[in-house]
Amino acid sequence: VKVMMAQDGHKEAPLKPLRVPHRGFSNKKRTQRLQRNITRIIITDFVCWVPFLITCLFHSLEVVDATSLYSVFSIVILPINSCINPLIYDNFIRDKFSRCVKVIWGKAQEVMDLWCLRSLQKWRMSLSQLTDRCNEWIH
């Protein structure tokens, strides 16, 4: 960002460019974050509204009687969309949620690694027992 200002406070002095340091993210990172937010909003809107629109279409074409489904959509599904959007817009909540998911995922990976290690140890033990039995049988 360039700002032009007079030197030495004189109105007649030529203006020289002044560089203002940019705070926070670079423009590329801001654009990427904005694109991700917009994509999330579009996906959640799509997931919440398209089933309702398809149901309305089938109902208007008299393919299906969707009278009972309208209450489900209006009481459950569409308000969920209204609850999700603020969570998408709010960076603080989204960052906390993603940290929680990362912690849970890390713990799940630790459990899986431990399970795989134990399975591998059991397999090695059974393999060594098998080779011992084969050696006994041969000799």
C-alpha positions in Angstrom: 0.0 0.0 0.0 1.4 3.4 -0.9 0.4 6.6 0.8 1.5 10.0 -0.5 2.4 12.6 2.0 4.0 16.0 2.0 7.5 16.3 3.3 8.3 18.6 6.2 4.6 19.6 6.6 4.8 22.1 3.6 1.9 22.1 1.2 4.1 23.0 -1.7 6.6 20.2 -1.1 6.3 17.3 -3.6 4.6 14.2 -2.4 6.7 11.1 -1.8 5.4 7.6 -1.5 5.3 6.1 2.0 5.2 2.4 2.5 2.8 1.1 5.0 3.6 -2.3 6.5 0.9 -4.9 5.9 -0.3 -6.6 9.0 -1.3 -10.2 9.3 -1.8 -12.5 6.3 -0.5 -11.8 2.9 -3.2 -11.1 0.2 -2.7 -14.7 -1.2 -3.4 -16.3 2.2 -6.4 -14.0 2.8 -7.8 -14.9 -0.6 -7.3 -18.6 0.0 -9.0 -18.3 3.4 -11.9 -16.4 1.9 -12.3 -19.0 -0.9 -12.3 -21.8 1.7 -15.0 -20.0 3.7 -17.2 -19.4 0.6 -16.7 -23.0 -0.4 -17.8 -24.2 3.0 -20.9 -22.0 3.0 -21.9 -23.1 -0.5 -21.4 -26.8 0.4 -23.5 -26.5 3.7 -26.2 -24.6 1.9 -26.3 -27.1 -0.9 -26.4 -30.1 1.6 -29.2 -28.4 3.6 -31.4 -26.9 0.8 -31.1 -29.3 -2.2 -33.0 -32.2 -0.5 -35.7 -29.7 0.4 -35.9 -28.4 -3.1 -36.0 -31.9 -4.7 -38.7 -32.9 -2.2 -40.7 -29.8 -3.2 -40.2 -30.6 -6.9 -41.4 -34.2 -6.5 -44.3 -33.0 -4.4 -45.4 -30.4 -7.0 -45.1 -33.0 -9.8 -47.3 -35.3 -7.6 -44.7 -38.0 -7.6 -44.6 -38.1 -3.8 -46.8 -36.8 -1.0 -44.2 -34.7 0.9 -46.7 -33.0 3.3 -45.2 -34.7 6.3 -41.6 -34.0 5.3 -42.1 -30.2 5.2 -42.2 -30.1 9.0 -39.0 -32.1 9.2 -37.3 -29.7 6.9 -38.6 -26.6 8.6 -38.0 -27.8 12.1 -34.8 -29.8 11.8 -32.7 -29.5 8.6 -33.0 -25.8 7.6 -32.3 -24.5 11.1 -29.2 -26.6 11.2 -28.0 -24.6 8.2 -28.7 -21.4 10.1 -26.6 -22.7 13.0 -23.7 -23.9 10.9 -23.2 -20.6 9.0 -22.0 -18.5 12.0 -19.6 -21.3 12.9 -18.1 -21.1 9.4 -17.8 -17.3 9.5 -16.3 -17.3 13.0 -12.5 -18.0 12.7 -12.1 -18.5 16.4 -14.7 -21.3 16.7 -13.5 -22.9 13.5 -9.9 -22.8 14.7 -10.8 -24.3 18.1 -12.9 -27.0 16.3 -10.0 -27.9 14.0 -7.6 -28.1 16.9 -10.0 -30.5 18.7 -10.3 -32.6 15.6 -6.5 -32.7 15.3 -6.1 -33.8 18.9 -8.7 -36.5 18.5 -7.1 -37.6 15.3 -3.7 -37.7 16.9 -5.0 -39.8 19.8 -6.7 -42.2 17.3 -3.5 -42.5 15.4 -1.6 -43.3 18.7 -4.2 -46.0 19.5 -3.9 -47.5 15.9 -0.1 -47.4 16.1 -0.2 -49.2 19.4 -2.7 -51.8 18.1 -0.5 -52.4 15.0 2.6 -52.7 17.1 0.9 -55.3 19.4 -0.4 -57.2 16.3 3.1 -57.1 14.8 4.6 -58.4 18.0 2.0 -61.2 18.2 2.7 -62.1 14.6 6.4 -62.2 15.1 5.9 -64.4 18.2 3.7 -66.8 16.3 6.1 -66.8 13.4 9.0 -67.6 15.7 6.9 -70.4 17.4 6.1 -71.8 13.9 9.7 -71.8 12.9 10.7 -73.5 16.2 8.1 -76.2 15.6 9.2 -76.7 12.0 12.8 -77.1 13.2 11.8 -79.6 15.8 9.8 -81.5 13.3 12.7 -81.6 10.8 15.3 -82.7 13.3 
